[in-house]
């Protein structure tokens, strides 16, 4: 059977510039060249060859729920929480308790918050357990 690895995630966004700014501000992601087309789609590097593609769809209806999310992990979870506070970005645990992290049964801490389009993002410290 073929071996697969993660390449990118693509999100439809209302305002590609605002979304790009959000992801750069929150995660310090660098913009990279969109090598696929001359479209207005913007690409951001997640590191290690992985990418976030922001596809402008100003008239699209974007429906979200917390169960559909992507997760990023960090070694410095506490500093990231401080960063969210500094940016005045509200976050919650899985049960929607405002400004509270959650410690899973396996000991991993996590928080959830939304981007400007309502997409849910989880940040956790699972990297410490790998």
N, C-alpha and C positions, 0 to 999 in steps of 0.2 A: 504494500500500500504506500501511497505517496506520503511524504512528510510535509507538514505545514507549519508555518510560523506567522505570527501576526504582522501585518504590513501597515494598515491604516484604518482609521475610522473616519467616516464622512458624515457631516451634519448639514442639514438644510437650515439656513439662517435668514432672518428677515433683513438684517443690516450687516453685511459682511465686514465692513470696517469696524463697527462697534463690537462685533464678536471677536474679530482678530485682536482688537485692543484689550478686550476682557481676558482672553487666554494668554496674551503676552504679559499683562499686568499680574494676573493671578499666579501663573506658572513660569513666567520668564521664558516662554517658548520663543525660539528664533523663527522668523519667517524664512522659508526656502522657496526656491523657484518651482512654479507649477510647470512641470515638464510634459504634462499630458496634453495641454491645449492652451489657446490664447484667451480662454474664458476669464471671467472675473473671480473664479474660484481661487481661494488663497490657501496655501499650504503652510503648516507649522510643523517643525520638527519636535518629536517627542523623545528624540535620542535613539541611539542604537538602530538607526534606519527605519524607525517607526514614525508615522505621521498622523496629523490631524488635518483633514480637508474641510474647509468651510465653504459650502456651496450656496451662493446667493439665490434665494427664493423669496423675494419680497412679498409675493401674494399667496404663498402657500400657507395652509392651516397646519400649524405644528402642534400635535397632541403629544403630551408626555405623561408619564407616571413614574414614580420612584423606583419601581421594580425594573424599569428599562433605564439603565445607567451604564456609564463606564467608570472604571476605577483606576486611580493612579496611586502609587505607593511612594513613601518618602522615609528616609532615615531620620529626619528631624521633624517629627509630627508636631511637637510642641511649638516650634518656631513657625510652622505653617499655620497653626491655629492663631498665633499672635499676628501673623501676616493677614489672615482673614479679618481679624478685629481691626487692624489698621486700615484696611480697605473698606470697612463697614459692610462686609458681606455676611449676611445671616446664614447660619448653618444649623444643622440639627442632627440628632441621632436617628436611627431607623424609625423610631416611634414618633418622630416629629417634635421631640422636646427641644425647644429653641436653645441655641448656643450650648449644646451638650454633646460631648463625644460618647461613643458607645464602645464597650469592651466586649467583643464576641466571646463565645464559650472557649474558643481556641486561644484567647489572650490578645487578639489583634484589635487595636483601637481603630475606630473609623468615624468619619463625619460625612454628611451629605449637604450639598448646596446646589443651587441652580445657576445656569448661565443666563445671559440676557434673553434667550429664546425659550427658557423654561426647561432645558435639558438638565437632567440630574447627573451630578458628578459625585463620586465617592472618593475620598482620600483616606488612605489607611497607612499603617506602619508594618504591613506584611513583609516588607523587604527585610526586616529584622529577623524574621522567622525562616527565611530561605537559606 
